[in-house]
Amino acid sequence: MAEGKTIRLKIRRQDGPDKPSRWEEFSLPYRPKMNVISCLMEVQKYPVTSDGKVTSPVVWECNCLEEVCGACTMNINGQARQACSALIDQLQQPVVLEPLTKFPLIRDLMVDRQIMFDNLKKVRAWIPIDGTYDLGPGPRMAEVKRQWAYELSKCMTCGCCMEACPQINARSKFIGPAAISQVRLFNAHPTGEMNKHERLAALLDEGGIADCGNAQNCVQACPKQIPLTTSLADLNRETNKFAVSRWLRK
Amino acid sequence: MSSVQSPYHFLIRRIHSLLGLLPIGVFLTFHLFLNLSAQGGAALYDKVIGTMRNFPGIFVIELIVIFIPIAVHAVYGTWVVYTGQSNLLKYRYARNWFYIIQRVSGLYTVVFVITHVWALRVGEASFAALQHLVTNPWGLVFYALGIIFAVFHFANGLWAFAITWGLTVGPHSQKIWSYVCTLLFIVITVVGLSDLSAFLR
């Protein structure tokens, strides 16, 4: 690799939720096999912009560094993805880094994705097995079902699908594809299935499955290749059956 | 956890989807096929219109089968457009294009249908009346776009209908169904535009 080659970063900075945003550019000496996180670490060590202005270190979040936690999700060259698996050698320069736009901003590239956790609570994306006595082993799961359900369990609540979804914005209450797909996962589980009516009922609410606009960006944006649109269509069928059946039995 | 359950939200969205096909989509198809009679000349066309207009109870049928469903679909659809926010510049996928065209075509069709009903249903409907409208180049463009957008909205809506009702679950069936919807779009658009061409002679 050529000596003196540089990596150019263009970062959207913002000091706080109510502060104005600004662009800052950084030039780093090139090293092979860098990712966006290692570039941000370089900026942290030497927070000086390309024009020599001393600035504050850029704030970002990261954790696992192997694309399984979702903490470092940000807009990289306009697309939501994880900074840890965004390799500089595969990116067009300058590498433009922006925070996710569908979540409240905390600072720089750090956002508050609490809403995703709240949505998981809304749809009861867990299996209630806690009690005062040992319930014993649950029913067995068919292997074929386990195979596709495992794909859904790869969701790391990173927010790429939320960022890509045109139905998620300030005017809409849509809970997004991630939480809805988790309903399919927990309803597929033999023990989880016992409470599937609770999860389906939650999907009938405002912001539920009916708010999907079928733009299908989610399935393209998902870094884990989760079949989100299949989950959505499958749950359309399930919620239709559930809503009719519940009304007829009223 | 959600404290109040409001299943009416789900219900209205499903009604909105259903109305798009039954009766609106079926009516649109029938309407465009019937108007092929314009190809038979002014006399035949006016005779067909006369038969339709003097059909017993036509006002009640129009109100229940056409006017109310379209009004509900249009008003709620406008709300749906408002709750969306296109990001086509960042995510340039075909389906994302269809998402925005579906909304643009829907809004255009609302304006078109109001004008169309005002001019030819409230006003006088005849071969000559429509001919007068489309001999104006702007009127012709307005009508041609009205047909293309309305049919697109129906065909693409039918694609989404199959997902909303849980019929095409996987990506493969959705793709095959999109070919069927494309074919439907082409056929009905050709019929609609040949209706229009009859008034240009």
HADDOCK unambig.tbl for C-alpha pairs under 7 A between the chains (distance, minus, plus):
assign (segid A and resid 78 and name CA) (segid B and resid 90 and name CA) 6.00 0.50 0.50
assign (segid A and resid 79 and name CA) (segid B and resid 90 and name CA) 6.74 0.50 0.50
assign (segid A and resid 121 and name CA) (segid B and resid 1 and name CA) 5.60 0.50 0.50
assign (segid A and resid 122 and name CA) (segid B and resid 1 and name CA) 4.10 0.50 0.50
assign (segid A and resid 122 and name CA) (segid B and resid 2 and name CA) 5.66 0.50 0.50
assign (segid A and resid 166 and name CA) (segid B and resid 84 and name CA) 5.66 0.50 0.50
assign (segid A and resid 166 and name CA) (segid B and resid 85 and name CA) 4.89 0.50 0.50
assign (segid A and resid 166 and name CA) (segid B and resid 86 and name CA) 5.15 0.50 0.50
assign (segid A and resid 166 and name CA) (segid B and resid 87 and name CA) 6.12 0.50 0.50
assign (segid A and resid 167 and name CA) (segid B and resid 83 and name CA) 6.72 0.50 0.50
assign (segid A and resid 167 and name CA) (segid B and resid 84 and name CA) 4.76 0.50 0.50
assign (segid A and resid 167 and name CA) (segid B and resid 85 and name CA) 6.31 0.50 0.50
assign (segid A and resid 169 and name CA) (segid B and resid 85 and name CA) 6.63 0.50 0.50
assign (segid A and resid 171 and name CA) (segid B and resid 83 and name CA) 5.23 0.50 0.50
assign (segid A and resid 172 and name CA) (segid B and resid 83 and name CA) 5.20 0.50 0.50
assign (segid A and resid 204 and name CA) (segid B and resid 7 and name CA) 5.47 0.50 0.50
assign (segid A and resid 204 and name CA) (segid B and resid 10 and name CA) 5.21 0.50 0.50
assign (segid A and resid 205 and name CA) (segid B and resid 5 and name CA) 6.05 0.50 0.50
assign (segid A and resid 205 and name CA) (segid B and resid 6 and name CA) 5.53 0.50 0.50
assign (segid A and resid 205 and name CA) (segid B and resid 7 and name CA) 5.71 0.50 0.50
assign (segid A and resid 205 and name CA) (segid B and resid 9 and name CA) 6.41 0.50 0.50
assign (segid A and resid 205 and name CA) (segid B and resid 10 and name CA) 6.63 0.50 0.50
assign (segid A and resid 206 and name CA) (segid B and resid 6 and name CA) 6.93 0.50 0.50
assign (segid A and resid 206 and name CA) (segid B and resid 9 and name CA) 5.65 0.50 0.50
assign (segid A and resid 210 and name CA) (segid B and resid 10 and name CA) 5.80 0.50 0.50
assign (segid A and resid 210 and name CA) (segid B and resid 13 and name CA) 6.16 0.50 0.50
assign (segid A and resid 214 and name CA) (segid B and resid 99 and name CA) 6.95 0.50 0.50
assign (segid A and resid 214 and name CA) (segid B and resid 160 and name CA) 6.73 0.50 0.50
assign (segid A and resid 215 and name CA) (segid B and resid 95 and name CA) 5.22 0.50 0.50
assign (segid A and resid 215 and name CA) (segid B and resid 96 and name CA) 4.71 0.50 0.50
assign (segid A and resid 215 and name CA) (segid B and resid 99 and name CA) 5.14 0.50 0.50
assign (segid A and resid 216 and name CA) (segid B and resid 95 and name CA) 6.17 0.50 0.50
assign (segid A and resid 216 and name CA) (segid B and resid 96 and name CA) 6.84 0.50 0.50
assign (segid A and resid 217 and name CA) (segid B and resid 96 and name CA) 6.57 0.50 0.50
assign (segid A and resid 230 and name CA) (segid B and resid 169 and name CA) 5.45 0.50 0.50
assign (segid A and resid 230 and name CA) (segid B and resid 170 and name CA) 5.14 0.50 0.50
assign (segid A and resid 230 and name CA) (segid B and resid 171 and name CA) 6.88 0.50 0.50
assign (segid A and resid 233 and name CA) (segid B and resid 163 and name CA) 5.27 0.50 0.50
assign (segid A and resid 233 and name CA) (segid B and resid 164 and name CA) 6.65 0.50 0.50
assign (segid A and resid 233 and name CA) (segid B and resid 166 and name CA) 5.24 0.50 0.50
assign (segid A and resid 233 and name CA) (segid B and resid 169 and name CA) 4.86 0.50 0.50
assign (segid A and resid 234 and name CA) (segid B and resid 166 and name CA) 5.90 0.50 0.50
assign (segid A and resid 234 and name CA) (segid B and resid 169 and name CA) 5.56 0.50 0.50
assign (segid A and resid 236 and name CA) (segid B and resid 164 and name CA) 5.68 0.50 0.50
assign (segid A and resid 236 and name CA) (segid B and resid 165 and name CA) 6.09 0.50 0.50
assign (segid A and resid 236 and name CA) (segid B and resid 166 and name CA) 5.12 0.50 0.50
assign (segid A and resid 237 and name CA) (segid B and resid 165 and name CA) 5.78 0.50 0.50
assign (segid A and resid 237 and name CA) (segid B and resid 166 and name CA) 3.94 0.50 0.50
